[in-house]
Amino acid sequence: MSDVTANRKRRRRPEISPFQWLTLALVAAFIIVPFYTTVLGGFKSIGELRTNPFGLPASWDPANFTGIIFGTALFRSLWNSLIIALSTVALSVLIASMAAFALAHIRFFGSKFLMSFFMLGLLFPASTAILPLFIKLRDLGLLDSHLGIIIAQVAFSLAFSIVLFHSFFKRLPHELIDAARMDNCGYLKIYWYITLPLSLPIIATVGVFAFVGSWNSFLLPLIVLNTDTNYTWPLGIMQFQGQYGSDWPKILAYLTLTIIPAVGFFLLAQRYIISGLTGGAVKG
Amino acid sequence: MTTITTSPAAVAPPRRARRYMDRKSLVPLLLFLPPALFLFVVLVVLPMVDAASFSFFDWTGYGPMTDFVGLKNYEDVLTHRHFGTAVRNSLIVIAVSLAIQLPLAMWVSLALVEKSWGVNAIRTLFFLPYMLAEIAAGLIWKFVYDGNYGLVPTVGDALGTSLPHVLGDKVWVMPAIMLVIVWKYFGFHMMIYIAGLQSIPSEVIEAARLDGVKKWQIVRHIKLPMIWGSIVISVFFSIIGALQLFDLVIPLSNGGPNNSSHTIVTFLYQFGILRMKLGFGGAVSVMLFIACVVITVVYRRLLFSREVD
């Protein structure tokens, strides 16, 4: 039996041709080398970058790293980014799931139209609307505030989040909701006690997407924020780079410190990212 | 006994349910929909309407819009020295994505369909740059390209020549940016293709193989046609992504040297927002918006529909 399955497995695995192996190896090197030199570069002296670009540093002097870690700028900017990202996630999940619930489960006049109306948001990305968005936030008095960034990000991610929630809610067994309604359970309770607990996978996907989008976002904070204590980390790193010009070991150390949490998060959350990509992509 | 108890119950629910919905669905609707609607209208829809209106005025952003100039802003944009460069660069990005990035992603994904420990590790590695912030990716590559301390001059040393400072060179700056784009985004397209390839029933491939169809014929005549939907989507993302490229260009070249590497959005930022020429910027926004909408609608009509049929 095990012989047969082993045989089947071997037969079904498509052989990877030597040429494919070669491409994979080349592409892997292409991906790794910039990361590798960045991480090691933080330990090197500026002269060593040129004389010994690929080798290990002459000494593992952590001065560049400790200087940044004991300064306040890095952690303040990471903290700002974290607050903004978590608020964006919480608001996106709550607001988009409520709207998607109403559109998926409550029958009312104009629900189809409303769904298409929200779908308009899929047609164009935030960067298209960045200039009028800036004016609008200014008129609302939300410039240089985290709240301005948060609600703008939530607004622009709504369409995508509503699509993901809506298609998931539609696939939930309808009997559950019918049964709850028979028992005179209101929509609010159905939403909170039945739909949401069953939707944890899609909440995770929407949440991870909102988080990554917010964490990496640059254009919106660039335009909204102008006090450095409010800066998110992408603004912080651009400022740091502007300050130190071509003192690359310092900049590379800073880069390494900002990349580490992102890579860690990615490794933990990639399942949800990929399912969102492919799930969302299939819906188009 | 049973008939007596079930028959009223069987009749009652529809009536009760209908009444229930009329009466009780109003409150949840009024609670669930307004937050999303409000944010969407105020921050997504209205700003675009505003942009359309102030693109017809000469407006610096303060005070009332009084200086109606008709289509002059649009004319200014279209005749701007660097707008042509920005549009051309965006088209180059699209062309290179389609000609190099997507074929590379396809080629790699064909080798990475079957799950195994090693395959998973490689996939994760290839997907990693996509998750990285554009700013971080841009700065990493700014270092790689740095003319004094980066990897490019080192490679030049090894070859015994001195290579140009690529980001400061009008000829080399766009190819340099393109390379970073491929580095950053091919993993995303690879994931889309892998998902498509995994959804092909293995019996189909098996049957073809038993019939003696060659490996590359299977790819050409079975796999590619069967993941047509994935290809359509990844092409779409490439086009829309190229039109909104911004974050990556800022740390790398900031649109330079001599404004030769602007994209549409960096152009909008540089000449509309930084200079507070809002009428001008509004005109760029409106044109970009119309381009996105037209591309999406036409593309859907032409290609997505085929998938549904």
Contacts between the chains, C-beta under 8 A, distances in Angstrom:
chain1	res1	chain2	res2	distance
A	12	B	114	7.8
A	12	B	202	6.8
A	12	B	206	7.1
A	13	B	114	5.5
A	14	B	113	7.4
A	14	B	114	6.7
A	14	B	215	7.1
A	15	B	215	8.0
A	16	B	111	5.0
A	17	B	215	8.0
A	20	B	107	7.5
A	20	B	110	7.5
A	20	B	111	4.5
A	21	B	111	7.9
A	23	B	107	6.3
A	23	B	108	6.7
A	23	B	111	7.7
A	24	B	108	6.7
A	24	B	111	6.0
A	24	B	112	7.9
A	24	B	122	6.4
A	27	B	104	7.4
A	27	B	108	6.1
A	27	B	126	6.7
A	28	B	122	6.7
A	28	B	125	6.2
A	28	B	126	7.6
A	30	B	183	6.6
A	31	B	125	5.8
A	31	B	126	6.3
A	31	B	128	6.9
A	31	B	129	6.3
A	31	B	183	6.8
A	32	B	125	7.2
A	33	B	151	7.4
A	34	B	140	4.9
A	34	B	141	6.4
A	34	B	143	7.9
A	34	B	144	5.4
A	34	B	151	8.0
A	34	B	183	7.4
A	35	B	128	8.0
A	35	B	140	7.2
A	37	B	143	7.4
A	37	B	144	7.2
A	37	B	151	6.3
A	38	B	140	5.1
A	38	B	143	6.6
A	41	B	143	6.9
A	46	B	149	6.4
A	49	B	149	4.4
A	49	B	150	7.9
A	50	B	148	7.2
A	50	B	149	5.6
A	50	B	153	7.1
A	50	B	154	6.7
A	53	B	151	5.7
A	53	B	154	4.6
A	94	B	35	8.0
A	95	B	35	4.7
A	95	B	36	5.0
A	95	B	39	6.8
A	96	B	36	6.5
A	98	B	31	7.4
A	98	B	32	4.1
A	98	B	33	7.6
A	98	B	35	6.7
A	98	B	36	6.9
A	99	B	32	6.1
A	99	B	33	5.7
A	99	B	35	7.5
A	99	B	36	3.7
A	99	B	37	7.5
A	101	B	32	6.0
A	102	B	28	6.7
A	102	B	29	5.7
A	102	B	32	4.0
A	102	B	33	5.2
A	106	B	21	7.6
A	106	B	25	4.9
A	106	B	28	6.4
A	106	B	29	6.0
A	106	B	32	7.8
A	107	B	21	6.8
A	107	B	25	7.6
A	108	B	25	6.4
A	108	B	29	5.9
A	114	B	33	7.3
A	114	B	37	7.7
A	117	B	40	7.9
A	118	B	36	7.2
A	118	B	40	6.4
A	120	B	44	7.8
A	120	B	45	7.2
A	121	B	40	6.4
A	121	B	44	5.6
A	122	B	296	7.7
A	123	B	292	6.1
A	123	B	293	5.1
A	123	B	296	5.1
A	123	B	297	7.9
A	124	B	48	7.8
A	124	B	288	8.0
A	124	B	289	5.4
A	124	B	292	4.4
A	124	B	293	6.5
A	125	B	240	6.9
A	125	B	244	4.8
A	125	B	292	7.4
A	127	B	244	4.3
A	127	B	246	5.6
A	127	B	265	5.0
A	128	B	243	8.0
A	128	B	244	6.6
A	128	B	265	8.0
A	128	B	285	6.3
A	128	B	288	5.0
A	128	B	289	5.1
A	128	B	292	5.9
A	129	B	44	6.9
A	129	B	47	5.2
A	129	B	48	5.6
A	129	B	51	7.0
A	129	B	285	6.6
A	129	B	289	7.2
A	130	B	265	7.5
A	130	B	268	7.4
A	130	B	269	7.7
A	130	B	273	7.4
A	130	B	285	7.6
A	131	B	51	6.4
A	131	B	268	6.6
A	131	B	272	5.9
A	131	B	273	5.7
A	131	B	278	6.8
A	131	B	281	4.5
A	131	B	282	6.4
A	131	B	284	7.7
A	131	B	285	5.1
A	132	B	47	3.5
A	132	B	48	6.3
A	132	B	50	4.8
A	132	B	51	3.9
A	132	B	54	7.7
A	132	B	282	7.0
A	132	B	285	6.3
A	133	B	43	6.5
A	133	B	47	4.9
A	134	B	273	6.8
A	135	B	47	7.1
A	135	B	50	6.5
A	135	B	54	7.8
A	135	B	61	6.5
A	135	B	278	6.9
A	136	B	42	7.1
A	136	B	43	6.4
A	136	B	46	6.7
A	136	B	47	4.8
A	136	B	50	6.9
A	138	B	61	7.7
A	151	B	39	6.2
A	151	B	43	6.5
A	152	B	43	5.5
A	154	B	39	6.0
A	155	B	39	4.2
A	155	B	40	5.8
A	155	B	42	7.4
A	155	B	43	3.7
A	155	B	44	5.2
A	156	B	43	7.3
A	156	B	44	6.3
A	158	B	36	5.8
A	158	B	39	6.6
A	158	B	40	5.4
A	158	B	44	7.5
A	159	B	40	7.8
A	162	B	36	7.1
A	181	B	17	6.3
A	181	B	20	6.6
A	182	B	13	6.1
A	182	B	17	7.5
A	184	B	20	7.7
A	186	B	24	6.0
A	186	B	27	7.9
A	186	B	28	7.1
A	187	B	24	7.0
A	187	B	25	6.5
A	187	B	27	7.9
A	187	B	28	3.7
A	187	B	32	7.9
A	188	B	27	7.8
A	188	B	28	5.7
A	188	B	31	7.1
A	191	B	28	7.4
A	191	B	32	7.5
A	212	B	131	6.6
A	215	B	133	7.1
A	216	B	132	7.7
A	216	B	133	3.8
A	216	B	134	6.6
A	216	B	135	7.6
A	216	B	247	7.9
A	218	B	133	7.1
A	218	B	134	6.4
A	218	B	135	5.2
A	218	B	246	7.6
A	218	B	247	4.5
A	218	B	250	7.3
A	219	B	246	5.5
A	219	B	247	6.4
A	219	B	265	7.5
A	219	B	269	7.6
A	223	B	273	6.7
A	234	B	133	5.8
A	234	B	135	4.2
A	234	B	136	7.7
A	234	B	247	7.8
A	237	B	135	6.2
A	237	B	136	7.2
A	237	B	139	6.7
A	238	B	135	6.6
A	238	B	250	7.6
A	238	B	251	6.7
A	241	B	139	6.3
A	241	B	251	7.2
A	246	B	146	6.8
A	246	B	148	6.7
A	246	B	149	6.7
A	248	B	143	5.7
A	248	B	146	6.7
A	248	B	149	5.0
A	251	B	139	6.8
A	251	B	143	7.2
A	252	B	143	6.4
A	255	B	136	6.0
A	255	B	139	5.7
A	255	B	140	6.3
A	258	B	133	7.9
A	258	B	136	6.2
A	259	B	132	6.8
A	259	B	136	5.8
A	262	B	131	6.7
A	262	B	132	6.4
A	262	B	133	6.9
A	262	B	136	7.4
A	263	B	128	7.0
A	263	B	131	7.9
A	266	B	128	6.7
A	266	B	131	4.4
A	267	B	124	7.3
A	270	B	124	6.5
A	270	B	127	7.0
A	270	B	131	7.7
A	273	B	131	7.1
A	274	B	127	7.8
A	274	B	191	5.9
A	274	B	195	7.6
A	277	B	188	7.3
A	277	B	191	5.9
A	277	B	192	6.7
A	277	B	195	7.6
A	278	B	191	7.1
A	278	B	192	6.8
A	278	B	195	3.8
A	281	B	192	5.6
A	281	B	195	7.4
A	281	B	230	7.3
A	281	B	233	4.9
A	282	B	195	8.0
A	282	B	229	7.5
A	284	B	233	6.5
A	284	B	300	7.6
A	284	B	304	5.5
